[in-house]
Amino acid sequence: MKPASWKFRPFIATLLLLLLIGGTGWAALAPIHVASHDELFEIPKGTWARRMAGEKIEILPQTIRLTLGLNDVLLLKNKDDVPHIFGPTLIMPGQSFSLPFAQASTYTFQCTAHATGQLNIIVDPAPQSAWERLRWRARKLTNTVWGFAGLPYQHNHAGHG
């Protein structure tokens, strides 16, 4: 004779499967709404001094990925003690620089806050299909979890995902 808990296992498994299917369906089919179009990156205080002392620090990813219509504005905040150059712009200490993108493409900028002196920005078109919306949400969730864990920003190199 099976214990009483065994008779509920098929019900629980079915319920979990339905929740998984429903959640995936919502993530793929529901329109994406965002509170802000800004994708914020901060240059921490002491970045320049640490780099001049020979420390190899990565404060920005080599490539930042944005999506038109969703997170299509790059926002850089300079919390360092010295100015930093981003493209043709000098960002003074305590200032922010906002760069909106209107076209999907790959951009390369000079960036003194970056270890290589260069920063790539990939701007993807807005996700149109269910699969594109599902991949976009999965990438945003992954980056959020990585951010809470204190791990570096992640991006997807393959395709528009």
C-alpha positions in Angstrom: 0.0 0.0 0.0 1.3 3.5 -1.0 1.6 6.3 1.6 -1.1 9.0 1.4 1.4 11.5 -0.1 1.8 9.3 -3.2 -1.8 9.8 -4.4 -1.3 13.6 -4.7 1.9 13.4 -6.8 0.2 13.1 -10.2 -2.0 16.1 -9.3 1.0 18.2 -8.1 3.1 17.2 -11.2 0.2 18.2 -13.5 -0.3 21.5 -11.7 3.4 22.3 -11.9 3.4 21.4 -15.6 0.4 23.7 -16.3 2.1 26.5 -14.4 5.2 26.1 -16.4 3.3 26.0 -19.7 1.2 29.0 -18.7 4.1 31.0 -17.6 6.1 30.3 -20.8 3.0 31.1 -22.9 2.6 34.4 -21.1 6.3 35.3 -21.5 6.1 34.6 -25.2 2.8 36.1 -26.1 2.2 39.1 -23.7 3.4 42.5 -24.9 6.6 43.8 -23.2 6.2 46.9 -21.1 9.2 48.6 -19.4 9.2 51.3 -16.7 12.3 53.0 -18.2 14.1 52.9 -21.5 17.4 53.5 -19.7 20.1 50.9 -19.3 22.3 52.3 -16.5 26.0 51.7 -16.1 28.0 53.5 -13.4 31.7 54.4 -13.3 32.6 53.8 -9.6 34.6 56.3 -7.6 38.3 55.4 -7.7 38.2 53.7 -11.1 40.9 55.9 -12.6 43.2 55.7 -9.6 42.9 51.9 -9.4 43.7 51.6 -13.0 46.7 54.0 -12.7 47.9 51.8 -9.8 48.1 48.9 -12.2 44.9 47.1 -11.1 43.1 45.3 -13.9 39.5 46.1 -13.2 36.4 45.6 -15.4 33.7 48.0 -14.6 31.9 47.9 -17.9 31.3 44.8 -20.1 33.1 44.7 -23.5 29.7 44.7 -25.2 26.4 46.2 -24.0 23.3 45.0 -25.7 20.2 47.2 -26.0 16.8 46.7 -27.6 14.9 49.3 -29.6 11.7 50.5 -28.0 12.5 48.7 -24.7 15.9 49.6 -23.3 17.3 51.8 -26.0 18.9 54.5 -24.0 22.4 54.1 -22.6 22.9 56.0 -19.4 26.4 56.4 -18.0 26.9 57.9 -14.5 30.4 59.1 -13.6 30.9 58.6 -9.9 34.7 58.7 -10.3 36.9 61.7 -9.3 38.1 62.4 -12.8 36.4 63.0 -16.1 35.9 60.1 -18.5 35.5 60.2 -22.3 32.7 58.3 -24.0 32.8 58.8 -27.8 33.0 62.5 -28.4 31.7 63.4 -25.0 33.6 64.3 -21.8 31.6 63.1 -18.7 32.7 65.2 -15.7 32.7 63.7 -12.2 29.2 63.5 -10.8 27.6 64.0 -14.2 25.5 61.6 -16.3 25.4 61.1 -20.0 22.4 59.7 -21.8 22.6 58.3 -25.4 19.3 57.3 -27.0 19.5 54.9 -30.0 16.9 55.0 -32.8 18.4 52.4 -35.2 19.3 48.7 -34.7 23.0 48.3 -35.4 26.4 47.7 -33.8 28.2 50.8 -32.5 31.8 51.2 -31.3 32.8 54.1 -29.0 36.0 55.2 -27.4 35.6 54.8 -23.6 38.3 55.7 -21.0 36.3 53.9 -18.3 36.8 50.6 -20.2 39.9 48.6 -19.8 40.4 48.3 -23.5 39.6 51.9 -24.2 36.7 50.9 -26.4 33.1 49.9 -25.8 30.8 48.1 -28.3 27.0 48.5 -28.2 24.7 46.2 -30.0 21.2 47.6 -30.5 18.7 44.9 -31.5 15.4 45.5 -33.1 12.3 45.2 -30.9 11.2 41.6 -30.4 8.3 40.9 -32.7 7.7 37.2 -32.5 6.7 35.1 -29.5 10.2 33.4 -29.5 12.0 36.8 -29.6 9.9 38.1 -26.7 10.6 34.9 -24.7 14.4 35.2 -25.4 14.4 38.9 -24.5 12.6 38.2 -21.1 14.9 35.3 -20.4 18.0 37.5 -21.0 16.6 40.3 -18.8 15.8 37.8 -16.0 19.3 36.3 -16.3 20.9 39.7 -16.1 18.7 40.6 -13.1 19.7 37.5 -11.2 23.4 38.0 -12.0 23.1 41.6 -10.8 21.6 40.6 -7.5 24.4 38.0 -7.1 27.0 40.7 -7.7 28.2 39.0 -10.9 29.1 40.9 -14.1 26.6 41.9 -16.7 26.0 39.1 -19.2 24.9 39.4 -22.8 24.2 37.0 -25.6 26.6 36.9 -28.5 24.4 34.8 -30.7 21.9 36.4 -33.0 19.4 39.0 -31.8 18.7 37.4 -28.5 
